Amino acid sequence: MNLQTIKLLLLRLMIFCLPFLTGTLYSHVWDDNLIYSFDVLLLLLYVIWAVEGRTRSGGGMVFDAYCSTALVKIAWSTISILPAISQVRGAAAVIMIVKAFLIYFYLLNNVRTRATFEIVVHWLMVVLLLQGLIGVLQYTTGGSLGLGFLGERSMAFQKSLSRVRGTFRHPLQYSAFIIMLIPLAFSLFIFTAKSIKKTFYGVTALLALLALLLSWSRSAWASLLLAFGFFVLFLAKKRVLSVRISLALGAVVIAIGAIVVGFWDLIVLRFETGSDPIHRIRMIEVAIPMITENLIFGVGLFNYEFHSMAHFRFWQPVHNDYLRLAAETGIPGVLLFLIICILVLRQGWKMLKVNDRFLYAVALGILTGHLALLIEVNFTPDYQHYRVKVLFWVLAAMIFAIPRVLANMEMMKKLRAEKIARHERMLKERMQPPGASKEQRA
């Protein structure tokens, strides 16, 4: 097994492990693992990258505007923990941001070929399929599936609105992870012509949709529906709604409609018995003074709870990630996060100009998935969850990797053309008689 084969195997495993809680160095201080299995796999990939860098030259290292903004964001978040009540919690949060950046930086620089790009996309869809399947099985069996070693919480459903959560601790984290990937599954289903792959993407999207419904996350439902509206708008704007694509899009709409109709009574019940909005308003009322009193540096990442305990009997962050980031890292911190988001959305919009059908589908799916999350975190604090954050940065890396993949494809096409031209010249020269002049040979 050569180094390239090992690298691609580790890459597949890293993507596959993204939604799992497997890891070590758990502490109640920061209520999470500090090291995850995919962190270890990433470290091994960096080692291989370093070895490859010593044995070959060329290619250069990519360091884009997203990287620069991310490093400023990390530096600011580090500064913001200096006045924090628990600097240990803040330091753990900063370490998680650093690791998210490292996975972005690795993918940006090492997903250079179409084959590698397709590997990452394919395994993201495998991850979505598995999470959708786990969620549906949790609902149909009425409890957990014995996957505690992957992060599944032990639970037994005793009512119709019991909420599935895959291998995540909370349904909101589960739904946030899923809504970033469902648009990608939609897009690949719509633009893929091969029946086997199309069936795979279609089944994946359907299972994920059903699992998302069974998480009973109203904010995720609304966010995905709004994002799907943008999805259709993007298709119409770019004028790619052919008859075949329109039929595939119609199949997606019918699938969504069938799921809604099939669970309509429970959906209505969810809205009738859901939590009182007054609690969300109270969270905002707690967050606003925290922001105004700590405008510049905030209270430190993962330190929100120390300032909200007086108002709630348990750890309760504001259900709005923009407000939470403003409270924890100050106005500069939340502005840096918004710049990062804008950079991804701008790049996604630019990549809708590519002519390659597969790359277009991925760009459209990632752009829509990011929009879905950015809408959803107006009502949840789930971007701060490590596995959700990492997926956000993985998808960002993929959309920024598209130009490099396109450049590699053009280079390979040029090399093939030159090889064919050389081969034709050689054949032409062999067909000339031995005594032919240079003019005749030309």
Buried (B, 14 or more C-beta within 10 A) or exposed (E): EEEEEEBBEBBBBBBBBBBBBBBEEEEEEBEBBBBBBBBBBBBBBBEBBEEBEEEEEEEEEBEBEBBEBBBBBBEBBBBBBEBBEBBEBBBBBBBBBBBBBBBBBBBBBBBBBBEBBBBBBBBBBBBBBBBBBBBBBBBEEEBBBEBEEBBBBEBEBEEEEBBBBBBBBBBBBBBBBBBBBBBBBBBBBBBBEEEEBBEBBBBBBBBBBBBBBBBBBBBBBBBBEBBBEBBBEBBEEEEBBEEEBEEBBEBBEEBBEEBBEEBEEEBEBBEEEEEEEEEBEBBEEBBBEBBEEBEEBBBBBBBBBBBBEEEBEEEBBBBBBBBBBBBBBBBBBBBBBEBBBEBBBEBBBBBBEBEBEBBBBBBBBBBBBBBBBBBBBBBBBBBBBBBBBBBBBBBBBBBBBBBBBBEBBEEEEEEEEEEEEEEEEEEEEEEEEEEEEEEEEE
